[in-house]
Amino acid sequence: PQRPSRRRANAMLHRSGSLVVLRFVAMVGHFFAALVFTFSRRDNVVVALKFDYTDAEIDDGVHEASVASALILSCFAIEAVAFFGGFSLFSALLTLLHLTCHTIGGILIALVVLTKAHYQWAWYIFAFFSAVPAVSDLCAVVSMCIHRDKRW
């Protein structure tokens, strides 16, 4: 297969350059919102329990919220490797997917923290707005390794 000409490649890079910056900003915002949730998860658990909760119930809730936040943060690790490694940096489709998921996910997890919503909302945020971009990045990394196609 032929490689695109240098002028065409520079034009594609220029068009997706602003999207890459927006993607980075959205990813950092979502990351900081997830960190805030990690440190305030006990409050969300206490609000979700009945008035006469036991220590075992609160420990179970805190453990479940801890697992959800650990999975969200591990998805960020995968996405950071793919982003900074250049595996998904210049794909416009992946950039739009990440931009959408990180923007919505960051807003939703910030709302969970600010409104002291039920901690199980973190599982939905993880499934739709953290796992989907992480899996797409894993697919991009595997695809690039299998086909040995460098995009940079």
Protein Blocks (a to p, Z undefined) as FASTA:
>chain_A
ZZddfklmmmmmmmmmmmmmmmmmmmmmmmmmmmmmmmmmmmmmmmmpcfkbcfklmmmm
mmmmmmmmmmmmmmmmmmmmmmmnommmmgmklmmmmmmmmmmmmmmmmmmmmnopafkl
mmmmmmmmmmmmmmmmmmmmmmmmmnopafZZ
